Each structure stands twice: as structure tokens, then as C-alpha cells.
């Protein structure tokens, strides 16, 4: 239900934002279908029965008030009547004048109802009109619905009488008019359906205005039942040849359309009904308040990040990570930068330099010689020798100088030349050799 309410709110919001465009488009479509319906039903004047004329007239109606569309449809139908006979034009003009006076007196704002009623009759779903108009209109809208029914049956009656009128002599004016009047007054279906629709509009309007729960649903069902009962009684009395199946199907469709109208116009939550009582100097007030169903519009929170501050913090962390990794602070900073970058790096364990293991020293010497670090090695006989805190035994290769710092408290110094000693044990010779070095070396 929440999702449906969200879609309803989006549709309503879209309509409010684009009503300036949507309303002219809807009026253009209504005018186009109405004028085409008149041409299809009658079609006696070829000049009016063209797509170009219909499009131009529909485009003009899209920017004019609703009454202009009603007047234009009447003019189109009168033009077709004139092409058929002058007597038919006179009869149609009198009927339209009477309808115009009724609408102007009782329901001047229901011009669209007069146009929609014949259209729904042509679509074979006329039972939607009284239910929908009763929910959205007023009691005087019953006059508009009845006038729409009369217009539809006048057009169908005149169209059905066209062959008989055309067969009469041109000078038989009285006979033609009498024939048309008898055809209109003898159409019992027009009178029964116009009365049933008018009563249905009033019943639906009265019930849906009541303060009972689910008043709109009760009004739909009650109006449908009243309409069916009046039509069935009229069919039994005047033999109007009503199709019971189409009446039931049209009534069910009318209820579905009315439920859609209720969802957009009167969607309330009776479970949260409140009763309010207050007074002023003259009256006591007892108010029943029923809240509408609504969904809170989701809000988007935009978080602004200070780019300068973020870049300075990132630079500071990079500087901390660039410090020697043998200190605890440097290692933790590097680990933090690696973690922010989405990488996992094992912090190497720094050990004190120890030459106790000749194999490890050989591996370390091979790695550093591959990286281009100069070293001095010497073969040593199997006699003990201690240098820099390490003891060697047997023939082995001894690393005298190491460029990699051993621990966190190693000290460095810059020197331009550093004498290094090469010891040859096998021949009992010792020689000093000076080598230029521009780097930092560790003091053992």
C-alpha cells in the first residue's frame, strides 16, 4: 500500500508541475474525439467531415473555455442536419436552445459532462457517467447528465429518421416536423435512461457527503443498485429492450472507475479517526476528523566534505608513512595509509644484526649484491674470530659493512671516504683498502 501511495503522490506532483501543458493536451484530445464522433454518427456534410477541419477546430478548443467545445459540437451537428433537411435543422436548433438555457441556468460549469455523456454512450459504457459525476459534481450535475443523454438520443433518432425524411416531398414541411417530434417523444428509452441517470447522480452525491465510514464506497454501490432498479422497472413498463448483461457489466466497470476516483480524491484512514469538541460564544462544535492517507516524502541529505582539509590530512599521513619503518610510529602510520588505500601489508619485523647463522648471512649477502650494494668478504679458516659482537667459525664469508639499518636506535653519519679492511685468513695477510662512499653506513 505504501508503494501505491508513493506512486499516487508522484502522479499528483507531476500533474501540478505540468498542468499548463497537460490540460491543453487533454482538451485537444477530447475535442478531437467529440468532433470525430459527430462526423461518424452523421456525416451528411462532406466539408465538415475532413481531418483537417477537425484538427484545426480541436486545436482552437484546446486554448478556449469548455463552453466553446460544446458550442462547436452543436454547430457541427447542425451543419450535418442542414445538409439533410431544413426541417431537421430547425428541430435540432430548438432542442439545442432549450438545453443551452437549462445548462446556463442550473449547471454552467458542467459543459464537459454534456460532451462526455454521448461519447461514453458511443463507447458502450454509459453507466460510468452518473456514478463519477455524483462523486465529483453537485446535485445540479444531474441536469447536465440528463441533457447529455437527450443529445445522444436526439442525434441517433434524427439519424435513424434520415431515410424517411429524404423520401418525403420537399414541400411537406409540416409532415416532416410532425414525424420528427413523434420520433423524439416516442423514444421511451431516452426518457427512462435520462431519469435513471439523474436520480443516480443525486443519490450518489447525497450518500458520499455523509459522515459515516466508507461513505464513498457505500455511495458507489447504492447508486449502482438504484440505477439498475430504475432501468429494469422502465424496461418492464415501457419495453425499452434493455440488455441486462451489458447493464451489469457496465455497472461493475462504473464501480471500478469510481474506486480509482476515490483513491485520488478521497483516500482516508478511518482507523485514525478523531473527534474534536470545542465551543465559542454562540455554538458548540462536534467535529469528526478523518486523516488522509499519505506517505512522507523521502529527503536526501547531502554531506559536504572540505576538500582542503581532507587533502592536508592525507598529505600528513603520507609524510608519516614515509618515515623509517623501523620505528613503531612509522610502522603504524604506514599500516594506516595502506588500510585506507584498501591494501593489506604485513609490517616487517626488524631484527638486530647477528652473524651467528652463516647461511642467513650468505642469503643476505646475495640479495644485497644483486641490488648493487658493495661488500667486502673474506675467507676465514676454522678458527674463532669475533667482530662486531658476532662469532664465526670455519670457512665462511663475513659481511663487514651493511647499509640497511639494524634496529630503531642505529645511528648514521655522512662521510666522503671510509676505509674498509679486507682480511685474508688463509694466507695470514691483512690489507686495507679505501673505497669512496657517498651513502650512509651503519656503525657497528
N, C-alpha and C positions, 0 to 999 in steps of 0.2 A: 504493500500500500504506500509505503514511503517513496518508493521509486516512481509510482504513478503520480503522486502529488508533486514530486520534483519535475516530472515532465509537464504537468499541467502549469506549474509556475513558470517554466521556461517558455511554454507556448504563449501564456498571457503576457509575459515580459516582452517576447518578440513582437506580439501584436501591438503593444503600447508603443514600442520604439519605432515601428514601421507602419503605423496606422495611416500615415499620409500617403503611402504607396499602396497598401493593401486595400483600403476602401475604394479608391477609383478602379482598381482591377476587378474587385467583386461586383461593383456596379456595372462595369463594362460587360462582364460575363452574364450577369442577369439580364441586361438589355439585349444582348445578342441572342440568348436562348428565347426570351419572350417574343422578340420580333420574328425570329425564325419560326416559332410555334404558330404565330398568327398567319404567316405566309404559308406554312404547311397545311394548316387547317382550312384556309380559304383559298388563297392563290388565284383570285379572279382577275387581278390587275398585274400584268407582266412587268410593268415598270417598277413596281414595289418589290416584286419577288426576285430580287437580284442580290448577290452577295455584297456588291459594292455599296448599294444603298443601305443595307443592314449594318455593315461595318462603320460607315460614316455616322449613321444615327446612333449606334451603340457607343461610339467614341464621344459623341456630343453628350450622351446621357451620363457618361462616367464623371463628368465635371458639373452636371446640373443637379438640382434637388430631385427628390424622389417623385414628386408630383409631375415633373416633366416626363419621366418614363411612362407613367400612367397615361398622360395625355397623348404621348407619341404612339403608344399601342392602340389607343382608341382611334387615332387618326388613320393608322394603317388599316385597322379593321373597317372603318368607314369607307376608305378608298376601295377596298375589295367589294363592299356592299354596293357602292355606286357603280362599279363595273358590272355588277349583276343586274340590278334594277334600281330605279329611283325610289320605289315604294319601300324596298328593303333598307335603303339609306335613311329614309325618313323614320322608319320604325327603330332602327338602331340608334339614330341620333336622340330620339325621345328617351329611350331606355338609358343611354349614357348620361343624359342630362339629369334624369332622376337619381341615378347612382351618384353622380357628382354632387348633387345637393345634399344627399344623405351623408356622404363622407365629409363634406365641408362643414356640416352641422354637428355631427357626432364624433367622427374619428378622423380629423385632418392629418394626423401623423401616421396613419396606417396604410399609406399608399402601397408599400411593398407587399402587404398582405393580399391586396386585391390582385397584384401581379402573380404572386407565388401560388395562390389557390388554383387558378386554371392550369399552371404548369404542373403542379402535383397531380391534378386530375389527369393530365395527359400522360404522366409517368405511372399511372395506376396506383398511386399511394396517397390518396387524398385524406386518409384518416389521421395522418400526422399533423395536419394543419390545426384542427381545433385543440388538440392537446398541447402542442407547442405554443400556440397563441394564447391559450389560457394561462400558461405558466409565465410567459414573458410580457403579455399585454395587460389590458384592462377590461372591465366588463363591456365597455363600448366597442371593444375589438370584435365583439360578436356581429356588429353591423358590417364591419369590413369583410369578415369571413362570409357572411351571407351574400354580400354584394359580389364577392369573387365567385361564389357558386352560381349566382344568377348570370354573370357574364359568360362563364363557361357553357352553361346550358343554352344561353341565347345564341352564342356562336354555333354550337352544334345543331340547334334547331333551325337556324337560318341556312346553314349549310345543307342540312337534310331537306329543306324545302326548296332549295335552288332549282332542282329539275322541274318541280311543279310550277314555280314562278316563271321559269323560262318558257314553259309550254303555253302559258296564258297569253292572251292578246295584250298588246301594249296599252290599249285604251281601257282595259278593265282595272282601273286603279282601286276602286272600292273592293272588288273581289280579292285582289292581291293583299290589301291591308287586312281585310277580314280573315283571310286564310292565315296570315302570319300571326294575328292576335290569337286565333283559335289554337294554333300550334303551340304558342308560348303558354297560354293559360291551361291547355290540356296536358302539359308536361308535368304530371304529378311527381315524378322523381325529383325535379328541380325544387319543388316546394318542400317535399319531405326532407331531402338532404340539407337544404338551406336551414330549415328549422332545427334539425338534429344537431348540426354543427354549431348553430348559435347557442342552443341550450348547453351543449357540451363545454363551450368556452366559458360560459357563466359559472357552471358547476365547478370546473377545474379552478377557476380564479378564486371562487369563494372558499374552497377547501384548502388550497395551498397557502392562503393567508391566515389560517387558524394557527393557534399557538400549541397545538398538540404535537407530540413527537412524530417524526416521519410524515409530516403533513404533505410534502410534495409527492411522496410515493402513494399515499392514500388518494391524493387528488388525481394522479395518473390513472390508477385502477378504477376509481369511481367514475371519472369522465369517460373512460373506455366502455365501461358497463352501461352507462346512461346512453351513450351514442349507439351502441349495438341494440339496446332495447327499443329506442325510438325508431331506428331503421327497420327492425324486424316487425314492429307494430305497423309502421307505414307500409311495409311490403305486404302484410296480410290484409290491410284495409284497402289500399289503392292499387295493389298488384303492380309494383314498380320493377319487378323482375330483378331483385337484389341477389347478388351472388354471395351466399353465406361463407363460402371458403375464402374468397378474396376479402370479405369484411373481417373475418377473424385474423387472417394473416396480416392485413393492414393495421389492425388494432394492436397486435403484438409488436409489429415494427414501430408503431407510434410510441409504445411504452419504452422500447429500447432507445429511440431518439430522445424521448423525454428524460430518461436516466442520464444520457450524455449531457443534456442541457443542465440538469441538476448538478452534475459533477463540476461543471464550470461556473455555475452561478450560485449554487446553494449547497455547498459541501460543508456540513457542520458535524460536530461531535456531540451527540446527545448524552454521552457518558459524563461530560464535564459541564452539565447544565447548572447554572447558578440562579438563585432567587434573590433579588435585591428589593429592599423595602426602605423608603425614605419619605419625607414629608416636607412641605413648605407651609406658608401661611394659609393657603386655601385648600390644598389637596393632600391626600395620602397616595403614595405611588407604590404599586406592587409590580415589579419588573422581573421578567424571566429572560435571562441572558444565556444564549447558546453559542459557544465559541466556534469559530470556523476551523476547519482542518487546514493546517499549514505546516510547512517544513522550513526550518531556519536555513537561510541561505549560507552555504559554506563560505568562510572567509579565508583568504590567503595571506599568510604572514611572510613578509619579505625581510630577511635579515641582511643588513648591510655590513660588510667587512671592511675595516680600514686597511687599504692595500699597503700604505706606507708602513704602518705598524707591523703588519704581517711580514713584509719583506725584511724589515730590520731585525725582527725576531729570527727569521730564517737565516739571515747573514750571521747573526751572533751564534747560532747553533752550528753553522758550518765552520766558523772560526774555532769554536770549542772542539769540534771534531778533528780539526787539522793539527791540534796539539799532539805531542808524543803519546802514543798509545800505551806506554808502559806505566803511566800514572792512572790511578783509579778514576780521577775526574775525566781525563781524556777518553778512557775506555767507555765510561758511562755515556758521555756526550755522543761519541761515535755510534754507540748502540742505539741511542735515542733517534739520531738522524736516520740511521738505517731502518729503524722501525717505522718512522714517518714516511719514508720512501717506499714502504711495502716490501722491504727485503729483510731477511734474517741472516745475520752474520755472527759466526762464533768468534768471541774475543780470544785472541791468542794468549796463552799463558807464558809469561816471561820468566825464565829461569836464570839463575846465576851461572856464569860461565864456568864450566867444570870440564876438565880434560881427563877425567877418570876413565871414560869409555873411549877407547881408540876408534872403534867402529863408528860411533856417532860423530867423532871429530873428523873422520875421513869423509863421511857424508856431508857434513857442514862445509868442509874444505872444497869438495867437489861442486856444491851448489854455488858457493861464492866465487870460485874460479870461473864458473860458467857465466856469472853475471859481470865479470870484468874486474873483480877486486883483486889487487896484487897481494900475494902472501909469500912468506919465506918458510920453507920447510927444511927439515934436516933429518937424516937417518941417525938413529941413536942405537948404540949397542945395548945388550941386555944388562945394563947397569942402572941403578937408580939415579934419578935426576929430578930435582924439584925446581919448578919455575912458575912464578905467579900463583902459588898455592896449589898446583896440580902435580901429581906424581906420575912418572912414566916408567915403564919397564919394558925391556926387549926392544927390538927394532920397531919403530913407529914413526909416523910423521907428526911433527909437533907444530901447531899454529902459534906463532909468536905475536902476531898482530891481528886484531879483529875490529872491524869498523862498525859492527852492529852493537848498540848498547845492550849491556847485560841486565841491568836492573834499573829501578826508578831513581837510585841515588848515584848513578855513574856521572862522572864529570868529564867535560870536553874542553879541549883547548885548541887553538889555531896555531899552526906552526908552518913555516915555509919549508923547512927540511928537517927530517927526523932520521937519525942514524938507526939502522936496524942491523942486528947481528945474526950472522948465519953460522951455525955450529955444525961441524962435521965430526962426528964421534968416532967413526970407524978409523980415520987417519989421524985422530988426536990433533986436528988443526982447527983453529978458530980464526975467522976473518970478519972484519967489519965492513959493511957496505952502506953507503949513504944513498938514499933514494928520495927524490923530490916528491912531496905530497902536499896537495892543496886542500885536502879534506880535513875532517875532524876524526881523531883517533882516540881510542879509549885508553886510559892509563890503568894498567893492571896493578 
